Amino acid sequence: TQIVSQDARDDQEARILNRVVRATPEGWELEADQRHAEMLISGLSLGDAKAVKTPGEDAKSWDVDDNEIPLDAEQATTYRRLAARATYLALDRPDLQYSVKEVCRLMANPTRGGWKALKRIGRYLIGAPRLVMKYPWQVDIDEADGYGDSDWAGCRRTLKSISGGAIMIGCHYIKGWSRTQQSITLSSAEAELVA
């Protein structure tokens, strides 16, 4: 049994499912498994690529037709494998949740547009390979705060809205999400209500 605490007699750091949990004088830290970022970059052959500042971007209007072309069987298998790895990484990386969700929507029928989006995530990880979430000491808090929002007709392909949000206890991030709504909403007010 390994005990992690701020006490000098105990360990200050441990790995739980390859996530690093660290005790510091200021509070706790949780770091996602960095190997997944490295494997995504390697699997996408992005060793010499330049980093980008965001994990996703809107599709360009002139690329719409090209983005719909299906990948061949071998590349589709690679796509699914890397998308699954990105999904696991996004559990501990709120900055990736929306972009990874969009990539995973195409797992059944991967396309060139999905491949570009996956490579964009990889290029983002070149510049931001690590994320350490800090949980500083805070006073006892009896309630959680929930934040939610929607992007009305955010998906240009299906015109479905996207819901996102986070649950916080004080300044501690507990859970976040990004989901495509099931039905097409007819107004921003309806999209907000569904979110």
N, C-alpha and C positions, 0 to 999 in steps of 0.2 A: 504494500500500500504506500502510495506517495502522497504526502501532505504538502500542499502549496499554501503559503501564507506570507504575511509580512514579517513573521517571527524569524530571527536569524538562525534558529535551530532547524527550520523547515526549508524546503526547496522554494525558490522564488519563481520557478518556471516549470511548466510541464506541458506535454503534448497529449491532447485528447483527440482521437481520430485525426491526427496530424495537424490539428489546430493548436496554436501556441496560446496557453493561458499563462499570464504573467502577473505576479503580485508586486506592486510598487508602493512606495510610501504615499503616493497620491491617490491610489486606488487600484483597480484591476484593469488589465488590458487583454484583448482578444485579437489574435492575428490569424487571418485565413491562411490555409496551406499554400505557400508560395510555389510549390512544385507544380500545381495545376496551371498557374500562369505561365511558368516556364515550358510546360508540355504543350500548351496551346500555341505559344509563339513558335516552338519547334515544329509542331504538327502542321502549322500553316506556312512553314518555310519562310519565316519573317526575320531571320537572324540579322540581316543587313538593312531592314526597313526602318524608316523614320517613325518616331512616335507621333501620335496625334493627341489632342487635348480632351476629346470627348469619345465615349465608347460607341456612339451611334451618330447617324446623320440622316436627314431626309433624302429619299431617293430623288435623283435628278429627273426632270420631266423628259429629257431626251434619252434616258436609259430605260424607260418603262418597258418597251418591247424586248430589249436585250435581257432585262432582269427576269423575265418570265420563262426563259429557256431552261428546261430541266437539265440537271447534271447527269452525267453518265453513271452507270451502276457503281463503279469503283469509287468515283469521287463522292457520290451520294452516301456511301458507307462511311467514308472518311468524315464527311460533313456531320453525320449523325453522331459519330464517336466524339468529335470535337465539341459539338453542341451539348452533348451530355456532360462532358467535362466542364464546360462553361456554366452549365446549370448548377453543378455541385459547387463551383467557386462562387457563384452569385448568392448562395445561401449566406455567405459571410461577407459579401461585398455589395452593399446597397447601391453603389455607384454603377453596378453592372446589371441590375435586375431588369430594367426596361429593355435594354438592348438584347440581353440574352433571351427574354421572353419573345421578342420579335423573331429572333433566329430560330427558336424552338417551334414557332408556329408553322415553320416550313419543313419540319423533320419528316413528315409523311411524303412530301414531294419536293425535295430540295431543288432550288433554282440558282441561277447565276447571281441574282440579286441577294439571295440568302448567303451565298459564298462571300460576296463582297461585304455584307454586314458582319459575317464571322471574322473576316480579315480585319475589319475596322476595330472589332473588339481586341483582336490580337495586337494591333498597332497601338491601341490605347494602353494595353498591359505592358508594352515596352517602356512607356514613360511612367507608368504607375503599377509596378509589379507587386507592391506590397500595400496592404491597408491594415492599420492597427486601430481598432476601436477602443477608445478609452472610457472607462467607467469610474470617474472620480468619486471620492467619498461625498455623500450628501446626507442631509437630515432625513429622518423617516418621512416617507410620503405615502399617503393613504389612497391615492387615486392615480389612475393612468390617464394620459392625454392621447387622444387619437386625432390624427390629421388625415384628411382625404381630399382628393381632387379628381377631376376628370378632364379629358381632352376630347371635346365633342368632335365626332367623326375623324378622330386622329389617324385611323388607318386609311390610307389613300386607296388601297385595293378594295376593301370591303365596306368602307364608310362606317365601320363600327367604332364606338368610342372606347377610350382606354381609362381605366380606373387605377389610381395609385394612392398610396398612403403609408403612414408609419404610426406605430404605437410607441409612446415614450413614457417612462416613469421618471419624472424630474428631467434631468439632462441625459438619462440613459436610454439609448436606442434599444428597443426590445424586439420589434418585428417590423418589417416593411414588405410591401407587395406592389406588383404591377400586373394588371390583368386586362385582357381584352373583354369587353362586355359581350354578352351572348346575343343580344338583339341590336338592331339599328335604332338609335334614339332619334327623335324628330326635332329636338331642340337642346340647347345647352342646359336648360333647367332640368329636362328629363335625364340627361346624361349625369348631371350632378346628383339627382335623386337616386339613380341606380348605383352610383359610386358610393 
